[in-house]
Amino acid sequence: MNIYDSEQMAIRLKPLGYKLVSFLESADLIIVNTCAIREKAEQKVFSLLGRLAKLKKKKPDLLIGVGGCVAQQEGKKLLQRAPCLDLVFGTHAAGRMPELIQQIEQQGCRMVDIGMSDQKNPIESIIQYDQNINISKFVTIMQGCENFCTYCVVPYVRGKEFSRKPEAIIQEIKALVKCGAREITLLGQNVNSYGTKEGICTFPELLACLNQIKGLKRIRFTTSHPKDLSDDLIDCFANLDKLCKHIHLPVQSGSNRILRRMNRKYTREEYLGKIAKLRKSCPDIALSTDLITGFPGESKSDFEDTLELMKQVEYDSIFAFKYSDRPNAKAAGFNDKISENEKRNRLQKILKLQEGFTARKNSLLTGSIQPVLVEGLSKKQETDNQHNSNNNLQWTGRTSTNKIVNFFHDDLEISVGSGSDESYEGKIVDVKIEKVLLHSLKGKLMRLSENKHFF
C-alpha cells in the first residue's frame, strides 16, 4: 500500500515541476512515506531522519517531508523530534500535499496536516501513468479498518473503512493496462469487506468485472480477514481464470484463547474450515499467512497450538513477527508481556518449521512445467547484463501461485523479437523447473513449439 501511495505522491508533485531523481543528494525535496505497523519500521524512520538532517546541513534549501502512518501517529511531535523536517502530513492528507509544499516554498514555514476528515475520497487516485510501467502494479481499492485487533495500530492511523467506487477502480486498471501493466494486485486492510459499508458491489462481484478487462492477465489481492472470507469469494478461485491461485490469509495465532485476546472474531476451527473450502474449490491453491509470536499472555501451550496449526495447513510461505506494543492499541496495556528472549526463540522455531514446508512444496515442482508471467530481467542479470549476449539472458517472473522463477531461454527456437529484451516481458510463458531453492525456482523456457501458454 505504501508503494502505491508513494507513486500517487510522485504523480501529484509533477505539476509543481518536481521529477524523481535516483540519489538523495540530488533532491530538492525528499518525502519519506512511513509505516507504523511494527516498532522496527518506526525506528527505521527516525534513523533515516537522522541521516537526512546531516544532508540538510550541507544543503539548507532542501525540503523534507514525512507522510504516512508514523506522520499520522506522531503529528507535531515529529517536528520537535526532527528539526530538519519541514512538513508532516497524515494518511488522509496526501491529496493536500502539493498545496502544503507550495505554502512552505512561499512562506518558509513548517507545517503539519494530520486531519482525517476530508470531503474528498481519502484514496482518490490521479490516473496519469507513463508508458512502459512495471508489468505488475498495485491498486488500492479501500482504506482504513474498523476491526480493532488489540495488537494493531491501523484503525488509529488509517481511520474508518472506506471503499472506492468500482467505476474508479476499473478506470484506473484499464489505464494501467494501456500503459503496459499485465498483473494487478488489489490492496486494502480487509479487501473481503469491500463495498459493505457503501452498499456498492461486493468484492467477488468486483473481481468478476476486473476479470473481463482486455489485456489484463492476472489478478491478485491482499489482505484478507478470515472472518469475512465468503463462499462466493472462495468460488472465485475456481471460476475466474485471471485470479491467481494464491491467497494470503493471516491467522496470527493457532490458539483460540489468544485469538480472543487479539479480537480476531474467528476460531481456529472456523479458520481451518475455510482453508478446507479453499482447497476443495482450488486444489492447487498456494496459501500464505501472517503470524505474531509472543503476544501478551501467550503460554507455551498457546504457542504449541500455533505450531500444530502450521503443521495442519502446511503453508507455502509465512510472514512471522515478534509482538511489539503499538501506540493506542489495546494490547499495549496488557500486563503479561513475554520476554524478548522468549519471543526471539519462538520466532526461530516458527521460521525453522516453515522452512521445511516451503522446501518440500518447492521440491515437488522439480520437473514440472509452470506458466510464468515474465516481469523482466532478473536482478542479477541487470547487474551482469554487459557480460551476456541477448541469447543468454536470465529472466524473472512469478507463477500463479506466487513463486519466483528465474529462467534462461537457452537459445531455443527464438522467433519472437529475435531474443531481444522485449521478447518475454509481460508475456505468460511455460518454464520447466530444473532446480528449487528455498525462496525461488530456476528453470528453462520450453521451446516455443511446445509452449502452450505463450501469450
Secondary structure by P-SEA (a helix, b strand, c coil): caaaaaaaaaaaacccbbbbbcccccccbbbbbbbcccaaaaaaaaaaaaaaaaaaaacccbbbbbbcaaaaaccaaaaaaccccccccccccccaaaaaaaaaaacccccccccccccccccccccccccccccccccccbbbbccccccccccccccccccccaaaaaaaaaaaaaacccbbbbbcccccccccccccccaaaaaaaaaacccccccccccccccccccccccccccccccccccccccccccaaaaaaacccccaaaaaaaaaaaaaacccbbbbbbbbcccccccaaaaaaaaaaaaaacccbbbbbccccccccccccccccccaaaaaaaaaaaaaaaaaaaaaaaaaacccccccccccccaaaaaacccccccbbbbbbccccbbbbbbbccccccccccccccccccbbbbbbbcccccccccccccccccccccc
